[in-house]
């Protein structure tokens, strides 16, 4: 007798090495892209936030309406969330004067609140269950807050601790290495490790992005923000085209003997 399982398709990709490579590149692009609009074009944080948040809303709506996983749509939405997160965090930290520590604390509370409501509503916060509109709303809300939190954390680590962009990047890279070790050599909850890694990849990308485009006197390389953004966009598109991706799967409720 053989058992088969009903499998429900998720509308997010399987969490593989490819996922993390593209995610880190997307977070770096979010930093350089957000800075290109708010600083290079000098449109300011408020206008930048309005532009990228509006784009994010449109892409999330398209993602929810989609009937299956579409790699380009998914990663476009991730890029929109990380770019919107950059401008929103900068607006809160700098224009509103909340500061890096205050902004990071507030956004961390928001992430925990969203994940708590998601768990209370669905009984799980695993990304493998992202296959219904309600869960997708929780998923993209948690992602947007985590991307915004990551920007604030990256700026706080680089500017307020004296580590600079290189030192901040090394700290967050070390944190990700610890999480990877916990994944392979401990029985720590996989869902917890995923969300911790998802949050940490954002400040890693933020510090790397700042290192690329900030002035030399501020510890950066003073590269062109639009050029860095374009190169990262080409890299991400190449990864999506070349590297295999498929929708994550999760077991259905029934097991049917055949």
C-alpha positions, 0 to 999 in steps of 0.5 A: 500500500502506498500513501500519497499526500495532497500538496498545496502550492505556496506562492513564495519560493522554496527557501534555498541558497538561491533564495538567500542570494537573491534576497541579500542582493535585493536588500542591497538594491533597496538601499541604493535605489532608495538613496538614489531617489531621496538623495541623488535626485533630492526628492526627499524621504516623504516623496520617496516613501510615497512612490515606493509604498504606492508601488509596493501596494500595487505589487502586493495586490498583484501577488495576492491576485496571482493564482501561482508562484511567479518568480519575477512578480515575487522578487519585484515585490520583495525589491519594492518592500525593501526600497519602501523600507529604506525610505520609510525608515529614513523618514522616521529616523531623520525627518521625524527625529525618532532616531535609530534606536527609537525607530529600531525599537518601534519597528521591532515591536511592529514585527513582533505584533504582526507575527503574533497576530498571524500566529494567533489567526492561523496557528503558524507563521511558516512561509510554507503556508502562504497560499491564501489571501489572508496569510499573504496579507500577514506575510507581506505586512511582516516582510515590509516591517522587517525590511524597514526594521533592517534599514534602521538597524543597519544605520544604527549599527554603522552610524551610532556604534562607530563600527562604520559600514564595513564593521556593521556588515561584518557584524550582521554577516557573523549573525547570519553565520551563527543562524546558519550554524544553528540551522545545520547543527541544532534543533532550533525551530526552523520558523524562528531561524527563518524570520531571524535570518530574513530580518538580518539580511536587510541590515546586511544589505543596508550596510553594504549598500551604504558602503557602496554609495556613501561619500568617502569621508563618511566611510563609503566608496562614493559609487554612483547610486543609480549605477550600483542600483542598475548593476544589482538589478541586472544581477537579480534578474540574471539570478531569477532567469538562470537559477532554478526556483519553484514554489514552496510546498506544504503537506495537505491535511489528508492522506489517501491510501491507494 
